[in-house]
């Protein structure tokens, strides 16, 4: 028998609401700050109600950016970040799916060794190997290019491991049935494994898109042309303006716009994302 405890439920909901408010309050402050005028920040206080400069602030950042800080228009930087994030995401998914498929379904010498060799690369993030990676990218002439922004970050041992673990749970009978029907390896992969992997792909898509969108150190290192600045780089430049204090109302407008694409991706793919993280049976 389940006891009805309204006070316990109320207390639990209050704790959850307080946690949500604690998380959302900085976001609310950023939105409010993006609607204020430049003089508001000179007073040392920030109101908790929206100001009347929202349209002007967002239009200025989208159209002209913050030239004195070396930041191009936010629209351009958002587009660069989107291309970089999508290239990294699609590249990671494609390589991870194919490598996991080869490791699970093909019997070649040292396949277990190669899998663990891929997995060990988790111990070598970009920050550890950034100098030799930069030298390779520079020698290949990929500085200030979308290829240089995305290709060095495409490989993903984590996604390979997760897809391998899922492929190992696929019943062997499906492979045998595909062979009886005359399906080759690529047809089995395309018609059976990929449809079964949709929820996993969706969950990893969200994670990898946010990973690519939030990249800062690598774009900062290989990009000197403003036409290839990402939005995270642009925000950093806005906050370190050399000829004066940062224009925080414009910086916060850029921050709000930079946060929108990842939020939209999560909202549109929320159902598949949660299902891919929690589903254990296909």
Long-range contacts (C-beta under 8 A, 24 or more apart in sequence): 27-259, 30-252, 30-255, 30-256, 30-259, 31-252, 31-256, 33-248, 33-249, 33-252, 34-58, 34-249, 34-252, 34-253, 34-255, 34-256, 35-249, 36-249, 37-249, 38-247, 38-249, 40-249, 41-248, 41-249, 53-249, 54-253, 57-249, 57-250, 57-253, 58-253, 58-257, 60-250, 60-253, 61-250, 61-253, 61-254, 61-257, 62-257, 65-234, 66-234, 66-237, 66-238, 66-241, 66-247, 66-250, 66-251, 66-254, 68-241, 68-243, 68-244, 69-237, 69-238, 69-240, 69-241, 69-242, 69-246, 70-226, 70-237, 71-226, 71-229, 71-234, 71-235, 71-237, 71-238, 71-254, 72-226, 72-227, 72-229, 72-234, 74-231, 74-234, 74-253, 74-254, 74-257, 74-258, 76-227, 76-229, 77-229, 77-230, 77-231, 77-233, 77-234, 78-231, 78-257, 78-258, 78-261, 80-146, 80-149, 80-227, 80-228, 80-229, 80-230, 80-231, 81-213, 81-230, 81-231, 81-232, 81-258, 81-261, 82-213, 82-261, 83-146, 83-150, 84-146, 84-149, 84-150, 84-212, 84-213, 84-215, 84-219, 84-230, 85-209, 85-210, 85-212, 85-213, 85-261, 86-209, 86-212, 87-146, 87-149, 87-150, 87-151, 87-154, 87-212, 88-150, 88-153, 88-154, 88-208, 88-211, 88-212, 88-215, 89-205, 89-208, 89-209, 89-212, 91-150, 91-151, 91-154, 92-154, 92-155, 92-156, 92-159, 92-204, 92-208, 93-159, 93-201, 93-204, 93-205, 93-208, 95-154, 95-155, 95-156, 95-160, 96-156, 96-159, 96-160, 96-162, 96-163, 96-204, 97-163, 97-189, 97-193, 97-194, 97-197, 97-201, 99-160, 100-160, 100-161, 100-163, 100-164, 100-166, 100-167, 101-163, 101-167, 101-185, 101-189, 101-193, 103-160, 103-164, 104-164, 104-167, 104-168, 105-167, 105-175, 105-185, 105-188, 106-185, 115-160, 115-164, 118-157, 118-160, 118-161, 119-157, 119-160, 119-161, 120-157, 121-155, 121-157, 122-157, 122-158, 126-152, 126-153, 126-217, 126-218, 127-217, 130-217, 130-218, 130-221, 134-221, 134-222, 137-222, 138-222, 142-222, 143-222, 143-223, 143-224, 144-222, 144-223, 144-224, 144-225, 144-227, 144-228, 145-228, 146-228, 148-222, 148-223, 149-215, 149-218, 149-219, 149-222, 149-223, 149-228, 149-230, 150-212, 152-218, 153-212, 153-215, 153-218, 156-208, 159-204, 159-208, 162-200, 162-204, 163-197, 163-200, 166-196, 166-197, 166-200, 166-282, 167-193, 169-282, 170-196, 170-282, 196-282, 198-272, 199-272, 199-275, 199-276, 199-279, 200-276, 201-276, 202-269, 202-272, 202-273, 202-275, 202-276, 203-272, 203-273, 203-275, 203-276, 203-277, 204-276, 205-265, 205-269, 206-265, 206-266, 206-269, 206-273, 209-262, 209-265, 210-262, 210-265, 210-266, 213-261, 213-262, 214-262, 231-257, 231-258, 232-258
